[in-house]
Amino acid sequence: MIIKSIEISRTFGGVISEAPYENSRPSFTDTIHVDLNKKDNEEEIRELYGNKLSESVMRHFDLLKNNLKAQLVELQFRKIRFREKDGKKYPSVTSITDWSKDFHVSEIDLTQYASRGTIIHYMVQKFIETGQWLTLREVAEQGLREDATILFRGGLQLKIEDCSHEEFFEQFGKDFTFDEFEVEVFNDQYLYSGRYDARGTFQGIPSIIDFKTGASWDFKQLAAYANCLDGIEQLVICPVGPNGNKTGVKKPVVTKNIKGAFDNFLKDRAEFQKRFGI
């Protein structure tokens, strides 16, 4: 028996204009050795393996294109963040929803608000785990020294004592159970990533739970997290920031309209795609 074999090579290349350096020109080549004795029709083999080869090099090109665009966006917009999964860059939920917001607020001020939010989130998590509230000094000693320093020395003079996290849990803590905190999620269909504050129940209903120290919010962010998980029936926002409510601590804000909130998120996702091409 005469053994015949062929070698098939295919190269795919292109120009990626949206990259950290102008006009990146990557190319990919792959080679397949085919034993022609395994098929009767040589043309069928060429077509079959040629298509597989094309899919392979296209995947490599698309992955590089995704990552180069992400690098360019990160260089140009410091507020936009990505997470990586299997070599691919996924824009964060908050970057998708908030990239065009707060341009009237200085980066120094935004950093101080972010540090206070990080500290409050940590305090809440540790209270749920231990039943004890930490002091700012204890938070710093447990790994958040930089955030504590930013808060202590910041020109806004933001204070942990101004927030209502302790009063909130004193009044509403009995309505919550918590299963996990600070878990990363990825959505492969719409290409985004995120980290939710908590997953658990509110008044017995499976929920995504978010702690907010700011003055305004919506449910788009939580709906994006919920659509990466199974079994979530409602979204719950816990207002634990400074309390200007004369009637007492602000109540949890709840919605079961996850689809409506997610549809609003998808509008932001489409706008992000249109603006940055990723």
C-alpha positions as CSV (number, residue, x, y, z in Angstrom):
1,M,0.0,0.0,0.0
2,I,1.3,3.4,-0.9
3,I,0.9,6.0,1.8
4,K,0.2,9.4,0.6
5,S,0.2,12.5,2.8
6,I,-0.1,16.2,2.3
7,E,0.9,19.2,4.3
8,I,-1.5,22.1,4.5
9,S,-0.5,25.5,5.7
10,R,-2.5,28.6,6.0
11,T,-1.6,32.1,7.1
12,F,-4.0,34.8,8.2
13,G,-3.0,38.4,8.9
14,G,-4.4,41.8,9.2
15,V,-4.0,45.3,10.5
16,I,-5.2,46.3,14.0
17,S,-5.4,50.1,14.1
18,E,-6.8,50.3,17.6
19,A,-3.7,49.2,19.5
20,P,-1.2,50.7,21.9
21,Y,1.1,51.2,19.0
22,E,-0.1,52.3,15.6
23,N,-1.2,49.8,12.9
24,S,-0.2,46.5,14.5
25,R,0.2,43.8,11.7
26,P,0.0,40.4,13.3
27,S,-0.1,37.2,11.2
28,F,-0.6,33.5,12.2
29,T,0.4,30.4,10.4
30,D,-0.5,26.8,11.1
31,T,0.4,23.5,9.4
32,I,-1.5,20.2,9.3
33,H,-0.1,16.9,8.0
34,V,-2.9,14.7,6.5
35,D,-2.8,11.0,5.8
36,L,-4.7,10.6,2.6
37,N,-5.3,6.9,3.1
38,K,-8.0,7.7,5.7
39,K,-10.3,9.3,3.1
40,D,-11.3,8.4,-0.4
41,N,-11.7,11.9,-1.6
42,E,-8.6,14.0,-1.5
43,E,-10.5,17.2,-2.1
44,E,-12.8,16.6,0.8
45,I,-9.8,16.2,3.1
46,R,-8.3,19.4,1.8
47,E,-11.5,21.3,2.4
48,L,-12.2,19.7,5.8
49,Y,-8.7,20.4,7.3
50,G,-8.4,23.8,5.6
51,N,-11.6,25.0,7.3
52,K,-10.4,23.8,10.7
53,L,-7.1,25.6,10.1
54,S,-8.9,28.8,9.2
55,E,-11.0,28.7,12.4
56,S,-7.8,28.2,14.5
57,V,-5.9,31.1,13.1
58,M,-9.0,33.3,13.3
59,R,-9.4,32.6,17.0
60,H,-5.7,33.6,17.6
61,F,-6.2,36.8,15.6
62,D,-9.4,37.7,17.4
63,L,-7.9,37.1,20.8
64,L,-4.9,39.3,20.0
65,K,-7.2,42.0,18.7
66,N,-9.3,41.9,21.9
67,N,-6.2,42.2,24.1
68,L,-4.6,45.0,22.1
69,K,-7.8,47.1,22.2
70,A,-8.0,46.5,25.9
71,Q,-4.5,47.7,26.4
72,L,-5.1,50.8,24.4
73,V,-8.3,51.6,26.4
74,E,-6.5,51.1,29.7
75,L,-3.8,53.5,28.7
76,Q,-6.2,56.2,27.6
77,F,-8.8,55.8,30.3
78,R,-7.5,55.1,33.8
79,K,-11.0,54.5,35.1
80,I,-11.7,51.6,32.8
81,R,-10.6,48.2,34.1
82,F,-10.5,44.7,32.6
83,R,-10.2,41.2,34.0
84,E,-8.6,38.3,32.2
85,K,-10.0,34.8,31.6
86,D,-8.3,32.2,29.4
87,G,-6.1,34.9,27.9
88,K,-9.0,37.2,27.0
89,K,-9.8,40.6,28.4
90,Y,-13.3,41.3,29.8
91,P,-14.3,44.9,30.7
92,S,-15.6,45.3,34.2
93,V,-19.3,46.0,34.9
94,T,-18.6,49.3,36.6
95,S,-16.4,50.4,33.8
96,I,-19.2,49.7,31.3
97,T,-21.8,51.6,33.3
98,D,-19.6,54.4,34.7
99,W,-16.8,55.2,32.3
100,S,-18.5,58.5,31.2
101,K,-19.6,59.6,34.7
102,D,-17.9,61.8,37.3
103,F,-15.7,63.7,34.9
104,H,-16.6,66.8,36.9
105,V,-15.1,65.2,40.0
106,S,-11.3,65.2,40.4
107,E,-9.4,61.9,40.4
108,I,-8.1,62.8,43.9
109,D,-11.7,63.1,45.3
110,L,-12.8,60.0,43.5
111,T,-10.0,58.1,45.1
112,Q,-11.0,59.2,48.6
113,Y,-14.7,58.2,48.0
114,A,-13.5,54.8,46.6
115,S,-11.3,54.2,49.7
116,R,-14.1,54.9,52.1
117,G,-16.3,52.5,50.1
118,T,-13.7,49.8,50.2
119,I,-13.2,50.2,54.0
120,I,-17.0,50.1,54.7
121,H,-17.4,47.0,52.6
122,Y,-14.6,45.3,54.5
123,M,-16.1,46.3,57.8
124,V,-19.5,45.0,56.9
125,Q,-18.0,41.7,55.7
126,K,-16.0,41.2,58.9
127,F,-19.1,42.2,61.1
128,I,-21.2,39.5,59.3
129,E,-18.4,36.9,59.9
130,T,-17.5,37.8,63.5
131,G,-20.3,39.9,64.9
132,Q,-17.9,42.7,65.8
133,W,-17.2,46.1,64.1
134,L,-13.6,46.9,63.4
135,T,-12.0,50.3,64.0
136,L,-10.2,52.1,61.2
137,R,-6.9,51.2,62.8
138,E,-7.8,47.5,62.8
139,V,-8.8,47.7,59.2
140,A,-5.4,49.2,58.3
141,E,-3.6,46.5,60.2
142,Q,-5.6,43.9,58.3
143,G,-4.4,44.9,54.9
144,L,-6.2,48.2,54.0
145,R,-3.5,50.6,55.2
146,E,-3.3,52.5,51.9
147,D,-7.1,53.1,51.9
148,A,-7.0,54.1,55.5
149,T,-4.2,56.6,54.9
150,I,-6.0,58.1,51.9
151,L,-9.1,58.5,54.0
152,F,-7.2,60.0,57.0
153,R,-5.1,62.4,55.0
154,G,-7.5,63.3,52.2
155,G,-8.7,66.8,51.7
156,L,-12.3,65.9,51.8
157,Q,-11.9,64.7,55.4
158,L,-14.3,61.8,54.9
159,K,-15.1,59.9,58.1
160,I,-16.2,56.3,58.7
161,E,-18.3,57.6,61.6
162,D,-20.5,59.6,59.2
163,C,-21.7,56.3,57.5
164,S,-24.7,54.4,58.7
165,H,-23.5,50.8,58.4
166,E,-23.8,49.9,62.1
167,E,-27.2,51.4,62.4
168,F,-28.3,49.7,59.2
169,F,-27.4,46.2,60.4
170,E,-28.9,46.9,63.9
171,Q,-32.2,47.6,62.2
172,F,-32.2,45.3,59.2
173,G,-29.6,42.7,59.8
174,K,-32.1,40.1,60.9
175,D,-33.6,40.1,57.4
176,F,-30.4,39.0,55.7
177,T,-28.4,35.8,55.3
178,F,-25.0,35.7,53.5
179,D,-23.5,32.9,51.6
180,E,-20.4,34.5,50.0
181,F,-18.6,37.8,49.5
182,E,-16.5,39.4,46.8
183,V,-16.8,36.8,44.1
184,E,-15.6,37.4,40.5
185,V,-18.0,36.5,37.7
186,F,-17.6,36.4,33.9
187,N,-20.2,36.6,31.1
188,D,-19.0,35.0,27.9
189,Q,-22.1,35.9,25.9
190,Y,-21.8,39.7,26.4
191,L,-18.1,39.8,27.3
192,Y,-18.0,41.5,30.7
193,S,-16.8,40.7,34.2
194,G,-17.5,41.8,37.7
195,R,-17.1,41.3,41.4
196,Y,-20.3,41.4,43.5
197,D,-20.4,42.4,47.1
198,A,-22.4,39.5,48.4
199,R,-24.8,36.7,47.6
200,G,-27.4,35.5,50.0
201,T,-31.0,36.1,50.9
202,F,-33.1,39.1,51.9
203,Q,-36.3,38.1,53.7
204,G,-35.8,34.6,52.5
205,I,-35.4,35.3,48.8
206,P,-32.1,34.5,46.9
207,S,-30.5,37.8,46.2
208,I,-27.5,39.7,44.9
209,I,-26.7,42.2,47.7
210,D,-24.7,45.4,47.2
211,F,-23.5,47.9,49.9
212,K,-23.6,51.5,48.7
213,T,-21.9,54.4,50.4
214,G,-22.6,56.9,47.6
215,A,-25.7,59.1,47.3
216,S,-27.1,57.6,44.0
217,W,-27.3,54.1,42.4
218,D,-29.3,51.9,40.1
219,F,-29.8,48.2,39.6
220,K,-27.9,47.7,36.3
221,Q,-24.7,46.7,38.0
222,L,-26.4,44.0,40.2
223,A,-28.5,42.7,37.3
224,A,-25.2,42.2,35.3
225,Y,-23.9,40.0,38.2
226,A,-27.2,38.1,38.5
227,N,-27.1,37.2,34.8
228,C,-23.8,35.3,35.4
229,L,-25.4,33.1,38.1
230,D,-28.4,30.8,38.6
231,G,-31.2,31.1,41.1
232,I,-31.1,34.8,41.8
233,E,-34.6,36.2,42.3
234,Q,-34.1,39.8,43.4
235,L,-31.5,42.6,43.7
236,V,-31.0,44.4,47.0
237,I,-29.1,47.6,47.6
238,C,-28.1,48.5,51.2
239,P,-27.6,52.2,51.7
240,V,-24.8,52.4,54.3
241,G,-23.3,55.8,53.5
242,P,-23.8,59.1,55.3
243,N,-27.4,59.3,56.4
244,G,-29.4,62.5,55.8
245,N,-32.7,60.7,56.4
246,K,-34.4,62.5,59.3
247,T,-36.8,59.6,59.8
248,G,-34.1,57.1,60.5
249,V,-31.7,54.7,58.7
250,K,-32.4,54.3,55.0
251,K,-34.2,51.1,54.1
252,P,-32.9,48.4,51.8
253,V,-33.9,49.1,48.2
254,V,-35.2,46.0,46.4
255,T,-36.3,45.0,42.9
256,K,-37.4,41.7,41.3
257,N,-37.3,43.2,37.9
258,I,-33.9,41.7,37.0
259,K,-34.7,41.5,33.3
260,G,-35.6,45.2,33.1
261,A,-32.4,46.3,34.9
262,F,-30.3,43.9,32.7
263,D,-31.8,45.4,29.6
264,N,-30.7,48.8,30.8
265,F,-27.2,47.4,31.4
266,L,-27.1,46.0,27.8
267,K,-27.7,49.5,26.5
268,D,-24.6,50.6,28.3
269,R,-22.8,47.5,27.0
270,A,-23.7,48.4,23.5
271,E,-22.6,52.0,23.9
272,F,-19.3,50.8,25.4
273,Q,-18.8,48.5,22.4
274,K,-19.6,51.3,20.0
275,R,-17.2,53.7,21.8
276,F,-14.2,51.4,22.4
277,G,-14.7,48.5,20.0
278,I,-14.5,45.9,22.6
